[in-house]
Amino acid sequence: MRDQNPEKLRTVKNLIIDMDGVLYCGREPLRGAKEFLSHLRRQGVPFILATNNSTLTPTQYVAKLGAMDIEVTEDRILTSGQATALYLSQVAQPAARVYAIGEAGLISALREQAFVITDEDVDFVVVGLDRELTYEKLEIATLAIRAGATFIGTNPDTTLPTEQGLVPGTGATLAALEAATGISPLTIGKPQPILLRLAMEKVGVTPEGTAIIGDRLETDVLGGKEAGLTTILVLSGISDREELATSPYQPDLVFDSIGDLHQAWRSRKGS
Ligand SMILES: [Mg+2]
């Protein structure tokens, strides 16, 4: 464990917690995740689990975590699919017409906000990770954006870590559409501020006293810094010590794992 500034931890009252690489890797829970979340619940610490992944619904995340013996309720989860639908509900006309490239997590979030999912007379093209992406979907999206639809991406990640290695992420699809239209999307997920702002709104907190825990310097730490949060990096996921040493985005605190953070959290003064 490396704990550069223990004072920083003492001022943290609320937490935004990334999931992949922090609580689990693939289907494997990470050491200390279950215990830390139980501790937060017992202490009544406001927290939310926020992910750039838009493929699953909150119900599916509750089940995924439950299978790892990590107990959470749906109201503790914010995906980039939900954040995108929430953002649209703030800026779009009611019943706006949306063409969506994405999986269940994104489509059901858009339907929940009563948007019309269609490929005709489209007001918004919304793009998330879609593992059944086809040329036809890219074609429909391109024509709609060229005809004036607003272009929105759930998250900018160009790659997706899998057991086989890095494969194309949402950002790769966004890049294809950007190349075909000459238009850049507005992205909702980290490091952009919208998902983090909506996470804080959902918990009812402000940046002051709020920290983000994540495993990726260029999304969790950069996004946290831009949103004015305390930033905590755990080294159990994507970013390692080598990357940390040369990164322009330096977190306030670094721990090997959420288990080590839990230990420091318990022994902090005034807690
Ligand atoms: Mg992560």
py3Dmol code that shows the C-alpha trace and the ligand (Angstrom):
import py3Dmol

protein = """\
ATOM      1  CA  MET A   1       0.000   0.000   0.000  1.00  0.00           C
ATOM      2  CA  ARG A   2       1.133   3.509  -0.772  1.00  0.00           C
ATOM      3  CA  ASP A   3      -0.679   6.202   1.097  1.00  0.00           C
ATOM      4  CA  GLN A   4       0.839   9.572   0.207  1.00  0.00           C
ATOM      5  CA  ASN A   5      -1.516  11.810   2.099  1.00  0.00           C
ATOM      6  CA  PRO A   6      -3.658  10.150   4.771  1.00  0.00           C
ATOM      7  CA  GLU A   7      -5.198  13.521   5.668  1.00  0.00           C
ATOM      8  CA  LYS A   8      -6.925  13.473   2.270  1.00  0.00           C
ATOM      9  CA  LEU A   9      -8.839  10.332   3.233  1.00  0.00           C
ATOM     10  CA  ARG A  10     -10.093  11.869   6.461  1.00  0.00           C
ATOM     11  CA  THR A  11     -12.020  14.575   4.565  1.00  0.00           C
ATOM     12  CA  VAL A  12     -13.872  12.060   2.338  1.00  0.00           C
ATOM     13  CA  LYS A  13     -17.548  11.663   3.240  1.00  0.00           C
ATOM     14  CA  ASN A  14     -19.098  10.329   0.014  1.00  0.00           C
ATOM     15  CA  LEU A  15     -17.811   7.891  -2.599  1.00  0.00           C
ATOM     16  CA  ILE A  16     -18.270   7.319  -6.320  1.00  0.00           C
ATOM     17  CA  ILE A  17     -16.884   3.837  -6.966  1.00  0.00           C
ATOM     18  CA  ASP A  18     -15.931   2.421 -10.352  1.00  0.00           C
ATOM     19  CA  MET A  19     -16.693  -1.290 -10.690  1.00  0.00           C
ATOM     20  CA  ASP A  20     -14.506  -3.159 -13.212  1.00  0.00           C
ATOM     21  CA  GLY A  21     -10.923  -3.369 -11.927  1.00  0.00           C
ATOM     22  CA  VAL A  22     -11.998  -2.065  -8.504  1.00  0.00           C
ATOM     23  CA  LEU A  23     -14.684  -4.470  -7.205  1.00  0.00           C
ATOM     24  CA  TYR A  24     -14.054  -7.298  -9.679  1.00  0.00           C
ATOM     25  CA  CYS A  25     -12.094  -8.345 -12.752  1.00  0.00           C
ATOM     26  CA  GLY A  26     -14.301 -10.167 -15.246  1.00  0.00           C
ATOM     27  CA  ARG A  27     -16.294 -12.555 -13.045  1.00  0.00           C
ATOM     28  CA  GLU A  28     -13.798 -12.638 -10.186  1.00  0.00           C
ATOM     29  CA  PRO A  29     -14.470 -10.457  -7.147  1.00  0.00           C
ATOM     30  CA  LEU A  30     -11.418  -8.540  -5.913  1.00  0.00           C
ATOM     31  CA  ARG A  31     -10.159  -9.015  -2.380  1.00  0.00           C
ATOM     32  CA  GLY A  32     -11.889  -6.776   0.145  1.00  0.00           C
ATOM     33  CA  ALA A  33     -14.650  -5.435  -2.161  1.00  0.00           C
ATOM     34  CA  LYS A  34     -17.538  -7.126  -0.358  1.00  0.00           C
ATOM     35  CA  GLU A  35     -16.221  -6.139   3.090  1.00  0.00           C
ATOM     36  CA  PHE A  36     -15.611  -2.502   2.113  1.00  0.00           C
ATOM     37  CA  LEU A  37     -19.138  -2.035   0.718  1.00  0.00           C
ATOM     38  CA  SER A  38     -20.678  -3.686   3.824  1.00  0.00           C
ATOM     39  CA  HIS A  39     -18.600  -1.356   5.989  1.00  0.00           C
ATOM     40  CA  LEU A  40     -19.840   1.701   4.047  1.00  0.00           C
ATOM     41  CA  ARG A  41     -23.453   0.539   4.376  1.00  0.00           C
ATOM     42  CA  ARG A  42     -23.091  -0.056   8.127  1.00  0.00           C
ATOM     43  CA  GLN A  43     -21.521   3.387   8.581  1.00  0.00           C
ATOM     44  CA  GLY A  44     -24.180   5.058   6.418  1.00  0.00           C
ATOM     45  CA  VAL A  45     -21.574   6.479   4.028  1.00  0.00           C
ATOM     46  CA  PRO A  46     -23.298   7.766   0.865  1.00  0.00           C
ATOM     47  CA  PHE A  47     -21.895   5.890  -2.141  1.00  0.00           C
ATOM     48  CA  ILE A  48     -22.746   4.984  -5.719  1.00  0.00           C
ATOM     49  CA  LEU A  49     -21.231   2.477  -8.141  1.00  0.00           C
ATOM     50  CA  ALA A  50     -20.635   4.278 -11.445  1.00  0.00           C
ATOM     51  CA  THR A  51     -19.468   2.597 -14.643  1.00  0.00           C
ATOM     52  CA  ASN A  52     -18.661   3.671 -18.209  1.00  0.00           C
ATOM     53  CA  ASN A  53     -20.044   0.333 -19.376  1.00  0.00           C
ATOM     54  CA  SER A  54     -23.510   0.711 -20.963  1.00  0.00           C
ATOM     55  CA  THR A  55     -24.239  -2.909 -21.845  1.00  0.00           C
ATOM     56  CA  LEU A  56     -25.970  -4.075 -18.653  1.00  0.00           C
ATOM     57  CA  THR A  57     -29.042  -2.748 -16.823  1.00  0.00           C
ATOM     58  CA  PRO A  58     -28.863  -1.964 -13.072  1.00  0.00           C
ATOM     59  CA  THR A  59     -30.874  -5.162 -12.448  1.00  0.00           C
ATOM     60  CA  GLN A  60     -28.230  -7.147 -14.362  1.00  0.00           C
ATOM     61  CA  TYR A  61     -25.450  -5.466 -12.350  1.00  0.00           C
ATOM     62  CA  VAL A  62     -27.179  -6.360  -9.067  1.00  0.00           C
ATOM     63  CA  ALA A  63     -27.279  -9.983 -10.280  1.00  0.00           C
ATOM     64  CA  LYS A  64     -23.661  -9.910 -11.497  1.00  0.00           C
ATOM     65  CA  LEU A  65     -22.435  -8.543  -8.148  1.00  0.00           C
ATOM     66  CA  GLY A  66     -24.745 -10.897  -6.243  1.00  0.00           C
ATOM     67  CA  ALA A  67     -23.136 -13.884  -8.014  1.00  0.00           C
ATOM     68  CA  MET A  68     -19.836 -12.672  -6.492  1.00  0.00           C
ATOM     69  CA  ASP A  69     -21.488 -12.423  -3.073  1.00  0.00           C
ATOM     70  CA  ILE A  70     -21.394  -8.589  -3.248  1.00  0.00           C
ATOM     71  CA  GLU A  71     -24.737  -7.243  -2.146  1.00  0.00           C
ATOM     72  CA  VAL A  72     -26.026  -3.946  -3.583  1.00  0.00           C
ATOM     73  CA  THR A  73     -29.375  -2.454  -4.520  1.00  0.00           C
ATOM     74  CA  GLU A  74     -30.263  -0.994  -7.941  1.00  0.00           C
ATOM     75  CA  ASP A  75     -30.423   2.561  -6.629  1.00  0.00           C
ATOM     76  CA  ARG A  76     -26.669   2.326  -5.867  1.00  0.00           C
ATOM     77  CA  ILE A  77     -25.815   1.813  -9.551  1.00  0.00           C
ATOM     78  CA  LEU A  78     -25.321   4.337 -12.343  1.00  0.00           C
ATOM     79  CA  THR A  79     -24.243   3.078 -15.777  1.00  0.00           C
ATOM     80  CA  SER A  80     -23.245   5.287 -18.688  1.00  0.00           C
ATOM     81  CA  GLY A  81     -26.402   4.031 -20.434  1.00  0.00           C
ATOM     82  CA  GLN A  82     -28.582   5.395 -17.623  1.00  0.00           C
ATOM     83  CA  ALA A  83     -26.515   8.588 -17.425  1.00  0.00           C
ATOM     84  CA  THR A  84     -26.956   9.127 -21.170  1.00  0.00           C
ATOM     85  CA  ALA A  85     -30.744   8.653 -20.925  1.00  0.00           C
ATOM     86  CA  LEU A  86     -30.913  10.945 -17.860  1.00  0.00           C
ATOM     87  CA  TYR A  87     -28.843  13.591 -19.629  1.00  0.00           C
ATOM     88  CA  LEU A  88     -31.106  13.384 -22.698  1.00  0.00           C
ATOM     89  CA  SER A  89     -34.172  13.732 -20.466  1.00  0.00           C
ATOM     90  CA  GLN A  90     -32.697  17.038 -19.250  1.00  0.00           C
ATOM     91  CA  VAL A  91     -31.902  18.471 -22.692  1.00  0.00           C
ATOM     92  CA  ALA A  92     -34.294  16.828 -25.195  1.00  0.00           C
ATOM     93  CA  GLN A  93     -37.973  17.397 -25.919  1.00  0.00           C
ATOM     94  CA  PRO A  94     -40.230  14.773 -24.308  1.00  0.00           C
ATOM     95  CA  ALA A  95     -40.669  11.760 -26.602  1.00  0.00           C
ATOM     96  CA  ALA A  96     -37.711  12.806 -28.767  1.00  0.00           C
ATOM     97  CA  ARG A  97     -36.806  10.331 -31.525  1.00  0.00           C
ATOM     98  CA  VAL A  98     -33.625   8.391 -30.838  1.00  0.00           C
ATOM     99  CA  TYR A  99     -31.633   5.988 -32.982  1.00  0.00           C
ATOM    100  CA  ALA A 100     -29.591   3.847 -30.602  1.00  0.00           C
ATOM    101  CA  ILE A 101     -26.637   1.565 -31.227  1.00  0.00           C
ATOM    102  CA  GLY A 102     -26.154  -0.431 -28.036  1.00  0.00           C
ATOM    103  CA  GLU A 103     -27.193  -3.319 -25.830  1.00  0.00           C
ATOM    104  CA  ALA A 104     -29.949  -3.897 -23.251  1.00  0.00           C
ATOM    105  CA  GLY A 105     -28.499  -1.508 -20.658  1.00  0.00           C
ATOM    106  CA  LEU A 106     -28.679   1.478 -22.991  1.00  0.00           C
ATOM    107  CA  ILE A 107     -31.906   0.616 -24.820  1.00  0.00           C
ATOM    108  CA  SER A 108     -33.901  -0.033 -21.628  1.00  0.00           C
ATOM    109  CA  ALA A 109     -32.577   3.185 -20.023  1.00  0.00           C
ATOM    110  CA  LEU A 110     -33.742   5.175 -23.078  1.00  0.00           C
ATOM    111  CA  ARG A 111     -37.154   3.480 -23.033  1.00  0.00           C
ATOM    112  CA  GLU A 112     -37.487   4.211 -19.298  1.00  0.00           C
ATOM    113  CA  GLN A 113     -37.174   7.919 -20.123  1.00  0.00           C
ATOM    114  CA  ALA A 114     -39.938   7.482 -22.716  1.00  0.00           C
ATOM    115  CA  PHE A 115     -37.840   8.241 -25.777  1.00  0.00           C
ATOM    116  CA  VAL A 116     -39.053   6.866 -29.096  1.00  0.00           C
ATOM    117  CA  ILE A 117     -36.489   4.362 -30.394  1.00  0.00           C
ATOM    118  CA  THR A 118     -36.587   4.565 -34.182  1.00  0.00           C
ATOM    119  CA  ASP A 119     -34.480   4.772 -37.309  1.00  0.00           C
ATOM    120  CA  GLU A 120     -36.662   7.412 -39.007  1.00  0.00           C
ATOM    121  CA  ASP A 121     -36.726  11.208 -38.511  1.00  0.00           C
ATOM    122  CA  VAL A 122     -34.111  10.882 -35.795  1.00  0.00           C
ATOM    123  CA  ASP A 123     -33.346  13.751 -33.356  1.00  0.00           C
ATOM    124  CA  PHE A 124     -30.500  12.002 -31.504  1.00  0.00           C
ATOM    125  CA  VAL A 125     -28.077   9.254 -32.447  1.00  0.00           C
ATOM    126  CA  VAL A 126     -26.934   7.577 -29.231  1.00  0.00           C
ATOM    127  CA  VAL A 127     -24.042   5.125 -29.388  1.00  0.00           C
ATOM    128  CA  GLY A 128     -22.858   2.680 -26.740  1.00  0.00           C
ATOM    129  CA  LEU A 129     -21.040  -0.626 -26.851  1.00  0.00           C
ATOM    130  CA  ASP A 130     -22.837  -3.027 -29.200  1.00  0.00           C
ATOM    131  CA  ARG A 131     -21.356  -6.468 -29.655  1.00  0.00           C
ATOM    132  CA  GLU A 132     -23.800  -7.028 -32.520  1.00  0.00           C
ATOM    133  CA  LEU A 133     -22.710  -3.942 -34.439  1.00  0.00           C
ATOM    134  CA  THR A 134     -23.314  -4.180 -38.201  1.00  0.00           C
ATOM    135  CA  TYR A 135     -22.540  -2.057 -41.256  1.00  0.00           C
ATOM    136  CA  GLU A 136     -26.266  -1.315 -41.523  1.00  0.00           C
ATOM    137  CA  LYS A 137     -26.333   0.229 -38.028  1.00  0.00           C
ATOM    138  CA  LEU A 138     -23.334   2.427 -38.900  1.00  0.00           C
ATOM    139  CA  GLU A 139     -25.079   3.394 -42.134  1.00  0.00           C
ATOM    140  CA  ILE A 140     -28.320   4.446 -40.401  1.00  0.00           C
ATOM    141  CA  ALA A 141     -26.383   6.400 -37.753  1.00  0.00           C
ATOM    142  CA  THR A 142     -24.204   8.134 -40.362  1.00  0.00           C
ATOM    143  CA  LEU A 143     -27.185   9.209 -42.478  1.00  0.00           C
ATOM    144  CA  ALA A 144     -29.052  10.510 -39.408  1.00  0.00           C
ATOM    145  CA  ILE A 145     -26.057  12.500 -38.123  1.00  0.00           C
ATOM    146  CA  ARG A 146     -25.463  13.909 -41.620  1.00  0.00           C
ATOM    147  CA  ALA A 147     -29.138  14.905 -41.707  1.00  0.00           C
ATOM    148  CA  GLY A 148     -28.695  16.906 -38.489  1.00  0.00           C
ATOM    149  CA  ALA A 149     -29.333  14.497 -35.582  1.00  0.00           C
ATOM    150  CA  THR A 150     -27.279  15.245 -32.448  1.00  0.00           C
ATOM    151  CA  PHE A 151     -24.476  12.689 -31.997  1.00  0.00           C
ATOM    152  CA  ILE A 152     -23.984  11.338 -28.461  1.00  0.00           C
ATOM    153  CA  GLY A 153     -21.685   8.598 -27.135  1.00  0.00           C
ATOM    154  CA  THR A 154     -22.191   6.815 -23.813  1.00  0.00           C
ATOM    155  CA  ASN A 155     -18.441   6.714 -23.120  1.00  0.00           C
ATOM    156  CA  PRO A 156     -15.194   7.466 -24.943  1.00  0.00           C
ATOM    157  CA  ASP A 157     -13.220   4.265 -24.138  1.00  0.00           C
ATOM    158  CA  THR A 158     -11.634   3.088 -27.411  1.00  0.00           C
ATOM    159  CA  THR A 159     -10.826  -0.348 -26.006  1.00  0.00           C
ATOM    160  CA  LEU A 160     -12.502  -2.882 -23.780  1.00  0.00           C
ATOM    161  CA  PRO A 161     -10.430  -5.234 -21.616  1.00  0.00           C
ATOM    162  CA  THR A 162     -11.424  -8.899 -21.975  1.00  0.00           C
ATOM    163  CA  GLU A 163      -9.828 -12.194 -20.981  1.00  0.00           C
ATOM    164  CA  GLN A 164      -8.405 -12.420 -24.532  1.00  0.00           C
ATOM    165  CA  GLY A 165      -6.925  -8.910 -24.447  1.00  0.00           C
ATOM    166  CA  LEU A 166      -8.074  -5.443 -25.555  1.00  0.00           C
ATOM    167  CA  VAL A 167     -10.951  -5.400 -28.077  1.00  0.00           C
ATOM    168  CA  PRO A 168     -12.814  -2.422 -29.652  1.00  0.00           C
ATOM    169  CA  GLY A 169     -14.780  -0.306 -27.168  1.00  0.00           C
ATOM    170  CA  THR A 170     -17.514   2.302 -27.689  1.00  0.00           C
ATOM    171  CA  GLY A 171     -14.874   4.885 -28.646  1.00  0.00           C
ATOM    172  CA  ALA A 172     -13.888   2.770 -31.647  1.00  0.00           C
ATOM    173  CA  THR A 173     -17.476   2.877 -32.980  1.00  0.00           C
ATOM    174  CA  LEU A 174     -17.625   6.611 -32.273  1.00  0.00           C
ATOM    175  CA  ALA A 175     -14.384   7.033 -34.255  1.00  0.00           C
ATOM    176  CA  ALA A 176     -15.896   5.220 -37.261  1.00  0.00           C
ATOM    177  CA  LEU A 177     -18.963   7.493 -37.208  1.00  0.00           C
ATOM    178  CA  GLU A 178     -16.818  10.563 -36.679  1.00  0.00           C
ATOM    179  CA  ALA A 179     -14.751   9.604 -39.735  1.00  0.00           C
ATOM    180  CA  ALA A 180     -17.908   9.138 -41.807  1.00  0.00           C
ATOM    181  CA  THR A 181     -19.652  12.345 -40.713  1.00  0.00           C
ATOM    182  CA  GLY A 182     -16.895  14.804 -39.760  1.00  0.00           C
ATOM    183  CA  ILE A 183     -18.827  15.407 -36.532  1.00  0.00           C
ATOM    184  CA  SER A 184     -17.492  14.682 -33.025  1.00  0.00           C
ATOM    185  CA  PRO A 185     -19.863  13.188 -30.477  1.00  0.00           C
ATOM    186  CA  LEU A 186     -20.694  14.557 -27.061  1.00  0.00           C
ATOM    187  CA  THR A 187     -19.630  11.801 -24.657  1.00  0.00           C
ATOM    188  CA  ILE A 188     -21.279  11.216 -21.282  1.00  0.00           C
ATOM    189  CA  GLY A 189     -18.985   8.764 -19.438  1.00  0.00           C
ATOM    190  CA  LYS A 190     -15.733   9.426 -17.590  1.00  0.00           C
ATOM    191  CA  PRO A 191     -13.521  11.452 -18.016  1.00  0.00           C
ATOM    192  CA  GLN A 192     -16.307  13.766 -19.226  1.00  0.00           C
ATOM    193  CA  PRO A 193     -18.081  15.489 -16.342  1.00  0.00           C
ATOM    194  CA  ILE A 194     -21.705  14.505 -17.113  1.00  0.00           C
ATOM    195  CA  LEU A 195     -21.758  10.975 -15.629  1.00  0.00           C
ATOM    196  CA  LEU A 196     -19.961  12.155 -12.489  1.00  0.00           C
ATOM    197  CA  ARG A 197     -22.323  15.142 -12.107  1.00  0.00           C
ATOM    198  CA  LEU A 198     -25.358  12.843 -12.456  1.00  0.00           C
ATOM    199  CA  ALA A 199     -23.810  10.380  -9.955  1.00  0.00           C
ATOM    200  CA  MET A 200     -23.496  13.189  -7.392  1.00  0.00           C
ATOM    201  CA  GLU A 201     -27.078  14.342  -8.118  1.00  0.00           C
ATOM    202  CA  LYS A 202     -28.339  10.782  -7.588  1.00  0.00           C
ATOM    203  CA  VAL A 203     -26.617  10.560  -4.186  1.00  0.00           C
ATOM    204  CA  GLY A 204     -27.495  14.158  -3.318  1.00  0.00           C
ATOM    205  CA  VAL A 205     -23.921  15.334  -2.693  1.00  0.00           C
ATOM    206  CA  THR A 206     -21.498  17.969  -4.047  1.00  0.00           C
ATOM    207  CA  PRO A 207     -17.836  17.592  -5.106  1.00  0.00           C
ATOM    208  CA  GLU A 208     -16.660  18.828  -1.726  1.00  0.00           C
ATOM    209  CA  GLY A 209     -16.129  15.789   0.511  1.00  0.00           C
ATOM    210  CA  THR A 210     -16.663  13.386  -2.402  1.00  0.00           C
ATOM    211  CA  ALA A 211     -14.009  11.015  -3.736  1.00  0.00           C
ATOM    212  CA  ILE A 212     -13.860   8.772  -6.778  1.00  0.00           C
ATOM    213  CA  ILE A 213     -12.252   5.325  -6.540  1.00  0.00           C
ATOM    214  CA  GLY A 214     -11.098   3.934  -9.883  1.00  0.00           C
ATOM    215  CA  ASP A 215      -8.470   1.840 -11.634  1.00  0.00           C
ATOM    216  CA  ARG A 216      -7.887   3.991 -14.760  1.00  0.00           C
ATOM    217  CA  LEU A 217      -5.806   7.147 -14.692  1.00  0.00           C
ATOM    218  CA  GLU A 218      -7.124   8.588 -17.964  1.00  0.00           C
ATOM    219  CA  THR A 219     -10.806   8.119 -17.089  1.00  0.00           C
ATOM    220  CA  ASP A 220     -11.414   7.806 -13.319  1.00  0.00           C
ATOM    221  CA  VAL A 221      -8.576  10.026 -12.102  1.00  0.00           C
ATOM    222  CA  LEU A 222      -8.723  12.620 -14.902  1.00  0.00           C
ATOM    223  CA  GLY A 223     -12.546  12.789 -14.719  1.00  0.00           C
ATOM    224  CA  GLY A 224     -12.460  13.023 -10.924  1.00  0.00           C
ATOM    225  CA  LYS A 225      -9.944  15.847 -11.025  1.00  0.00           C
ATOM    226  CA  GLU A 226     -11.973  17.794 -13.589  1.00  0.00           C
ATOM    227  CA  ALA A 227     -15.103  17.360 -11.463  1.00  0.00           C
ATOM    228  CA  GLY A 228     -13.286  18.651  -8.366  1.00  0.00           C
ATOM    229  CA  LEU A 229     -13.289  15.323  -6.500  1.00  0.00           C
ATOM    230  CA  THR A 230     -10.642  13.696  -4.351  1.00  0.00           C
ATOM    231  CA  THR A 231      -9.129  10.957  -6.529  1.00  0.00           C
ATOM    232  CA  ILE A 232      -8.194   7.480  -5.317  1.00  0.00           C
ATOM    233  CA  LEU A 233      -6.420   5.041  -7.645  1.00  0.00           C
ATOM    234  CA  VAL A 234      -6.403   1.316  -6.945  1.00  0.00           C
ATOM    235  CA  LEU A 235      -3.774  -0.743  -8.751  1.00  0.00           C
ATOM    236  CA  SER A 236      -5.960  -3.851  -9.123  1.00  0.00           C
ATOM    237  CA  GLY A 237      -7.142  -3.042 -12.675  1.00  0.00           C
ATOM    238  CA  ILE A 238      -5.845  -1.251 -15.789  1.00  0.00           C
ATOM    239  CA  SER A 239      -3.311   1.341 -14.565  1.00  0.00           C
ATOM    240  CA  ASP A 240      -0.101   0.055 -12.984  1.00  0.00           C
ATOM    241  CA  ARG A 241       2.801   1.664 -11.108  1.00  0.00           C
ATOM    242  CA  GLU A 242       4.754   2.141 -14.330  1.00  0.00           C
ATOM    243  CA  GLU A 243       1.916   4.131 -15.930  1.00  0.00           C
ATOM    244  CA  LEU A 244       1.372   6.030 -12.689  1.00  0.00           C
ATOM    245  CA  ALA A 245       5.023   7.116 -12.550  1.00  0.00           C
ATOM    246  CA  THR A 246       4.787   8.937 -15.900  1.00  0.00           C
ATOM    247  CA  SER A 247       1.112   9.965 -15.925  1.00  0.00           C
ATOM    248  CA  PRO A 248       0.132  13.638 -16.092  1.00  0.00           C
ATOM    249  CA  TYR A 249      -2.927  12.719 -13.968  1.00  0.00           C
ATOM    250  CA  GLN A 250      -1.697  12.094 -10.440  1.00  0.00           C
ATOM    251  CA  PRO A 251      -4.292  10.805  -7.938  1.00  0.00           C
ATOM    252  CA  ASP A 252      -4.494  12.108  -4.373  1.00  0.00           C
ATOM    253  CA  LEU A 253      -4.213   8.586  -2.966  1.00  0.00           C
ATOM    254  CA  VAL A 254      -3.012   5.229  -4.284  1.00  0.00           C
ATOM    255  CA  PHE A 255      -3.726   1.760  -2.883  1.00  0.00           C
ATOM    256  CA  ASP A 256      -2.858  -1.684  -4.173  1.00  0.00           C
ATOM    257  CA  SER A 257      -6.477  -2.791  -3.802  1.00  0.00           C
ATOM    258  CA  ILE A 258      -9.828  -1.845  -2.330  1.00  0.00           C
ATOM    259  CA  GLY A 259      -8.911  -4.137   0.598  1.00  0.00           C
ATOM    260  CA  ASP A 260      -5.933  -1.895   1.409  1.00  0.00           C
ATOM    261  CA  LEU A 261      -8.105   1.194   1.059  1.00  0.00           C
ATOM    262  CA  HIS A 262     -10.601  -0.402   3.464  1.00  0.00           C
ATOM    263  CA  GLN A 263      -7.835  -0.875   6.029  1.00  0.00           C
ATOM    264  CA  ALA A 264      -6.746   2.772   5.747  1.00  0.00           C
ATOM    265  CA  TRP A 265     -10.391   3.915   5.858  1.00  0.00           C
ATOM    266  CA  ARG A 266     -10.986   2.057   9.123  1.00  0.00           C
ATOM    267  CA  SER A 267      -7.874   3.451  10.781  1.00  0.00           C
ATOM    268  CA  ARG A 268      -8.317   7.059   9.677  1.00  0.00           C
ATOM    269  CA  LYS A 269      -8.665   9.593  12.439  1.00  0.00           C
ATOM    270  CA  GLY A 270     -12.105  10.925  13.199  1.00  0.00           C
ATOM    271  CA  SER A 271     -13.860   8.089  11.391  1.00  0.00           C
TER     272      SER A 271
END
"""
ligand_1 = """\
1
MG
Mg -12.548 0.373 -14.102
"""
view = py3Dmol.view(width=600, height=400)
view.addModel(protein, "pdb")
view.setStyle({"model": 0}, {"cartoon": {"style": "trace"}})
view.addModel(ligand_1, "xyz")
view.setStyle({"model": 1}, {"stick": {}})
view.zoomTo()
view.show()
